[in-house]
Amino acid sequence: SRDGNSQELPSNNLLPELSSASETMGCRMNNKHLWKLMMVLLSTSHQSSQLVSTDQCLSNIISFLHNILPFMKKCFRERAEPGDVHTNPQVALGALISLLAYFCTECDNRISMLENKISDSYRLLAKILFFCSGEVIALAKLVHEIEFLNENGAKNDVHMCGSFRHCIHIIQGSLRSTNMQVQMLGIHVLKTCAQRELTEVSQTETHSFMILLGELLG
């Protein structure tokens, strides 16, 4: 409805400010509170998508994640402590991967129900699926890089291996979808990531992608 659209526009305009404020708070927090903040953001994003299921609402949530994910990934790289007995970083990472998995499945289902494959709704859902799939690949690489660089990684192997396998399962889900459009999007995401890897300077990152590719093909 017109009223619904008019109500959603202001919230969409506030998304950059919301993500910026979240990042600012996170930078000032100690690690314990940082991971709690991250869990609140992820939980709220998931609950919002279930309460209001319109494509525009889904787009708004993805826009927020697009803004905040670089900060989250930086925290996983730089602020995760291997000896954390509460495994808060690993729990937050698992929640993030689960959220992206939910959006990938949701987009697959919505695309399958569309009769017009060239509509605005299809283009929006395809864009969201492409973004989420790309982030899943990025997180799979990140998990492998953290394990590779972490001398005490054995303590968190169970969590990290579980997160890595979850990423593999999500990507395979797109490639094995009964919807041809979703399959093609999955292939396009992998192709784009592979092309990007050819220009990567970091051998660790390139090695991580090759491990990921090997798991997918295996």
Protein Blocks (a to p, Z undefined) as FASTA:
>chain_A
ZZlmmmmmmmmmmmmmmmmmmmmmmmmpcfklmmmmmmmmmmmmmmmmmmpmcfklmmmm
mmmmmmmmmmmmmmmmmmpcfklmnlmmmmmmmmmmmmmmmmmmmmmmmmmmpmblkbfk
lmmmmmmmmmmmmmmmmmmmmmmmmmmmmmklmmmmmmmmmmmmmmmmmmmmmmmpcbfk
lmmmmmmmmmmmmmmmmmpmblklmmmmmmmmmmmmZZ
